[in-house]
Structures are given as C-alpha cells and as structure tokens.
Amino acid sequence: MLNLNSTIDLDLKRFFRWWKRELDFLVPEKLKQLVNDRQGYIIISPEGNQLALSYTDDEQFEFLAKLDRSEAGVAGYKALLATDERLAKANVILRLRGQDAVQKELGLPAAAKENLQQVVAYELDRYTPFKAEQVYFAVKPLAGMSEPGQIRVMLILTTREILDGLYEDVKAMGLSPLLADYDESANDLNQRDDMYNLLPEGLRQKTAKAPRLIYTTLVTMACILLAAVIALPVLFEYQSVKTLQRKTLALEKDAKKVRELQANLDSVIDETRQLISEKKAKPPVIEILNVLSTLIKNDTWLSYLQYSDGHLQIQGESPAASTLIAVLEASEPFANARFVSPVTQDSLTKLERFQITVDVTNTGGIDGK
C-alpha cells in the first residue's frame, strides 16, 4: 500500500551526477580523447606471489598475463607494454580477491549518511577486529529498503600491509593506480562518480586539473547548447505571440474607432430619417397655402389662418360658406372639415362670416400636385 507520509530522499548531488552522465554522450568521442587520453582499464589482482593482469573497456574483457611479483615481473610488464599500445593509455585498478579483503553489511542511523567515513572509523573496532590505523576501508551505500531511520551500507576493508605491498609492486612497474576495490563488491566502471576507493589519498593517482576542467567545460557547453535548443523555439514562439498580441491590440483600437464611427453614422441616419418622416408628416405651410389658394374661389377671402399639430383653422367671408366644407372634404390632404362657430352674415357686405377647422391627414395630395 502506498505510504503518503514517507519522506522523499532527494540527493541533489546524485541527481546532477546522473544528469552529467546522461549529457556526456553529446560530447564527440574524438574530442573526449583530446581532453583525456586515458582509455580502458588494466585490472591487477594479487594471486600469491603473482599478479594477474586483465584489460577491459566498454566492449571487451581480456586476460593479459600473470607476472611474478619481482624484477622479472617488472621486465615482463615492460615487454607486454611494448607489444600492446592500449596499456600505455589505460587506467590502473587494483582489485583484491579472496582473503585479501573482507566486507560486511551494516545498519547505521540515517543521520550518519553525510559523514559515513568518520562514523565508521570511530566505531570500526566495534564492527571488526581491527582498529582504524591498521586497515584501509571504504563505505558504500546500498540501495533498497531499510528500517525507518536507518540506512544500509557495505563496509569493505583490507589490511594496510596487503594493500601497501600490492601498491609497491605495481609502482615498481611504473604504474600509478587510479583506485583499489574488492572483487566481491567490484565497482561499476561506467559509473565513475559512484565508485568507492580503498586507496588512501596519498596513494591515489594524481589527475591533471586542466583536462578535467576542459572536459567539465565541454560538458557545460553541451548542456548550455541543449538548453538553447530547447529554450530558443519557446522564446521565438513567445516573441511571435507578443507581436501578434500587439497587432491585435492595435486592430482592436482601430475596430473600436470604426464601431464608434458606425454608431455615430447610424445615429445621424436615424435622426435624418426622423427629420424626413416629420417633414413628410408635417408639410410646409407655404404648400398648404398653395392648395387653399387653388381650392378657394376668388369671391372668398380669408382673414385668419393657423396651422398647428396637423390641424388647420381658417376664418374669412364667402358668399356661400357651407360650400367650403364640401370643397375641403373633397381634397385629398384634408379631412374632417367642420365649422367651429356659427356662420353669421355681414350686414354691409352681405357675405357669410365663417370659422372652419380641418385636419391635414397626409401630404399625398400636396406632393402629387
């Protein structure tokens, strides 16, 4: 069952070592060889009074020879070196076998993880029959489950007498060992950063800083180039999106102005249509006068005329005021003609005084005139 309360152990150093190894393939092999001329490994193991030599690289493992631990063995290695050019560029590993070393699995508190060497050195006489000054030892963390609050490690040790003697024999051959390990817990030669080493600092091969610095620089540049390959398309897409956003914003502003102009134009059109409608609904007074002058005969004259809200009111005198009602009713622009006061007769002119109101219904008769 999944335990959600478990602590995630994130080892940043291990992560970056793994990341470096994964990116290592980006550096061309020929360029690696220019920076570091070391290729392959010579593995030297003691077998009594002899040394067993093997060669290994990424592709093969080859047994080379058994040499005596004497001047004859030194001469034999020089002869072997003269016939095999691979050996001159190979790293040297001392690999102990059988009773030359021992290993023991330990359970330690998790707090000791950061200082494994010091913790084990302090308690070495409790774990083994040796004291720290009698042996060379290394501590290798083990993968897998352990008790809560505990870590599993492998302790590998050998006596100083054994490893010092082997080192002197190899040194006499003109070799400088890179590291020493134990056959039953041999290092993975493809995982250089995770190797343990039984050799003390004073006996280890001195590596030149310049090639390592150059190699690290090359790997760093490869990482930067990879990051650039990943990041540049994203950056270009981002810039394209920003450019499109700016253009879209400018177009939106122009569209807003066009919409405002369209709204103003529509408003003007509506007002114009309204004015035209009102104009058609209310014909000019001069046209109404023209129609009246056509309808009313010369023996009738008007003394008063008022036009308001579609109603026309006229006053005047006529020989026969009642005939005006029929004349106005028969005309298309007018309707509902009526007297608004009684008709009277002027005693001097003998003409009938009238006051008539008529509705102006439309301008059809006027416009068609």
N, C-alpha and C positions, 0 to 999 in steps of 0.2 A: 504493500500500500504506500502511496506517495506521502512522504512526510514534508508538509509545507513549512514546518518550523525548523527544518535543518538549515545550518549555516553554509552558505556558498563560499568555498575556499578559492578565492581568485588570486592566483600567483601572477602578478604582472610581469615579473622577470621571465618566468617560463613562457608566458604568452608572447612576449616580444622576441624571445629566442626562437620560438616556433615560427613566428611571422618572418623573422630574418631568414630562417632556413627555407621557408616557402618561396621567398623572393630571390633566393640565391640562384635559382635557375635562370633568372633574367640576365645575369652577367655571363657573357660569352666565355666558353671554356678556354679559348686561347688567351683571353685577357686575364683569366684567373691564373693561368700558368705563368704569364709575365709577372704578375704580382707575387705569386707564391710558387716556387719551383718544386716544392715538396709534393710528391705523388706516390700513393701507395704506402704500405706499412711492412716493415720487417718485424716479425714476431719472434722473440728469442725466449726460449723456455729452458730452465736447467733440468738435466737428467743425469744425476750423479756427477760424474767428472766430465760430462759433456754438455754442450749447448746445442739444442735443436733449433734450427733456423727455418722459418717459413716466410713466404711473401704473399700478400693479399692486396687486392684493390677492389674497385666496385664490381669487377667482372669475374674474378677468379681467386682461388686459394691454391697456392703451390708450395709443396715442401721443397726446401733447398738443399740442406745438408745437416750433418751432425759434426760438430767440431770439438776437439779437446779443449779443456779449459787450461791452456798452456800456450807457450810461444808457438807451438806447432799449429794450434788452432788459430792464432792470430795470422800466421802465414797462410793458412788455408782460407781464411776470410778474404785476405788481400787478393788471393788468386781468384776467388769467386767474384770479387768486386771487379776485377779486370775483365771478366768474361760476361758480366751481366750489368749493363748500364743502368738498369732500373734501380739498383741498390743504392747508387750514389744520391738519388733524389728521394729516397724513401724515408719516412719517419720510423723511429725505432720504438718498439713497445716491449717491455719486459713482462712476461706472463708466467706467473708462478703456478706450480702444479702440485697435486697430492698433498704431502705433509709439509710443504714449504710455507703454507699459509692456512689459516682457518677462517671460517665465517660463522656468524651467529646472528639470528634474528632477535631483535629487542623491541620491547614496547616502551615508549617514552611519553612523558606528558607533552601535550600539544604545545605548551609554552616553550619547550626546548627546540622547536623547529628552527628558529632563527640562529641558534648557536649550538648546532649538533656536535661539532668537533670539541668545543670546550666542555660541554656537558658530559660527553662520553669520556674524555680524557680525565676529568675529575673523578669519575666513577669506574674507571677501567679495571682497577684491581678487584672490584666487586663483580664485574661481569666475566672476567678472565683471570687466569692465574698469573698474569703479567702486570707489571707497572708501566706507566706511560713512557718512562725513559728507556725501557727495554725493547720496545716494539715501534714499528711504523704501522699506522692504521688509517683507515678511511671509513666514513659512514655514508651509506647510500640509502636515501628514502625509498620506500617500497610503495607501489600503488595498491589499491584495493581497500576494502572496508577494514576498520579498526574499531576498538571500543570508543565510546564517547569520551572526548577529552584526551585521547591517546593517538599516537602516530606509530607506524611500523617502520623500522629501519633495519638495514643489514650492516652489521659490523664485520669488516674484513681486516685482518691483521697478519703481520709476519714479523719475525724477529729481525732486529737490526743486523745481526750477524749474517743472516741469509741474504738479505737484500743488498747490504753493503758489499758482500763478496761477489754477488752477481753483477753489481754495478761496476766494480773494479775490473772484472773480466771483460765486460762489454767496452769499458773505457779504453782498455788496452788495445782493442780492435780499432780504435779511432772513432767510436760511435758515441753519440750523446742521446740517451733515451728521452723520449717525449713523456712517457708515463709508465707506471707499473700497475698491473692488476692481477686478479686471480682467475684461473681458468674456469672455476665453477660459477663465478659471477663476472664473466668477461664483459667488458664494455662494448656497447654498440658503436662501432667505428664511424657510423653515419650520423651519430648524434654527439658531435664533439662537445657541445655545451653541457651535456648531462653526464659526462664521464667522471668517475672518481679516480683518484691517483694515490697510490701507496708511497710514491716517491716524495720525500720532504722537499721543501722549497729550494734548499741548497743544492740538490742533486738534479733538479729538473732542467730540461733543455731550455736554453735562453733563446727566446724568439725575438727576431728583429721587430722593432716597433714600426719602422717605415712601411714594410709590406702590409702589416696588419692595418695600419692607418689608411693606406691606399685602398686596400680591399674593403674596409668599412666605408670609405668614401664612395667607392663604386656602388656598393650595395645601397647606400643612402641615396645616391643619384638615381639608381634604378627605381627606388621607392618613390622619389620625387617625380620621375617621369611617369610612373604608373599612376600616381595621384593626379598628375596633369592630364593624362589620357582620360581618366575618369571625370575629372572636375571641369575641364575646358568645354566639353559639349554641354554640360549643365549650365556653365557660365554663359555660353553663347545663346542657349535657349532662353536663359533668364533675361539677357540683354534684348533678345528679339521680342520677348513678351513685354518688357518695359517700353520698347519702341512702339509696339502695337497699342499698348495702353495709352501712350502719349498721343498717338494719332487718333485713337478712338475718342479720347477726351476732347481733342480739337474738333473732331467731327460732331461730337455731341453738342459742343458750344455752337457750332455753325447750325446744326439742326435745330437747336433751341431758338436761335435768332430767326431761322426760317419759319418755325412754328409761330413765333410771336408776330412776324410779318403777315403770315397767313391769317392769324387770328384778327389782326388789325384790318386786313383786307376784307375778311368776312364781315367784320363789324361795319366797315364802310359800305359794303354791298347791301347789308341788311338795312342800314339807315337810308341808303339810296332807294331801295325797293319800297321802304315805308313812305319815303317822301313822294315817290311816284304814285303809290297807292292813294296817299292822301290827296295828291294833286288831282288824280282821276276821280276820286270821290267828291272833291270839292272844286268844281270848275271855276275859273276866274270870273269875277263879277262883270268884266267887260263883255265876256261871251254871253252871259245871261242877259245883259242889256241888249246885245245884238239880236238875240232870239226874241225878246219882248218887242223890240222895235219892228221886227218882221211880223209878229202876230197882231199887234195892236194897230188899229186903223188911224188915219190922220185926224178923225173927228174926236179922238180920245187922247187926253193928255194926262200925264202923271205929275203929282206934286210931291210925292214921297216914295222912297224905295229903301228897303233894308233887307240884307241877306245875312243870316246867322244860323249856324248848326243845321244846314240843309233846309232851312225854311226861308221863303221869300215873301215879304209883305210889301204891298203896294197900295198907294192912295192916289185918287185923282177924280176926274169928271168925265162922263161919257154920255152920249145920247141914250144908250141902252146898256146899262151896267150889267144886266143879267146875261147878256150875250158873251161877256168876257169869261164867265165861268166855263161855258162850253168850249170857247176857243182855247183856254189854258188846259182844260182836261184833254182836249184832242191832241195837244202837243206832247211828244214822247218824253221830254225831260221833266215835265211837270205832272203832278198828280195831287188828288185830294184838294182841289181848289174850292174855297169857301169864303163867304162873307164873314167878317169878324165883328161887323156892326151894321145896323140897319142902313139901307140905302135911302138918302134924302135928295130932295130936288132944290137946286139953287133958284131963288126967286128972280134973279136978274137974268142969268144965262139959260134958265130952263133946263140945265144939264143935271144929270144924276151924280151925286157925290157917293163914292164907294170906298170901301177899305177891304181888300182881299188878301188872304194868306194862302200860299200854295207850297207844296213840298217839292223840292228838287230831288228826284229819285236817282238819276244817273246822268252821265254825260253822253249817252249814245246819240241822242238827237243833236247834241252840240257838235260832237266830233265828226258826225256823219254829214254835217251841214255843208 
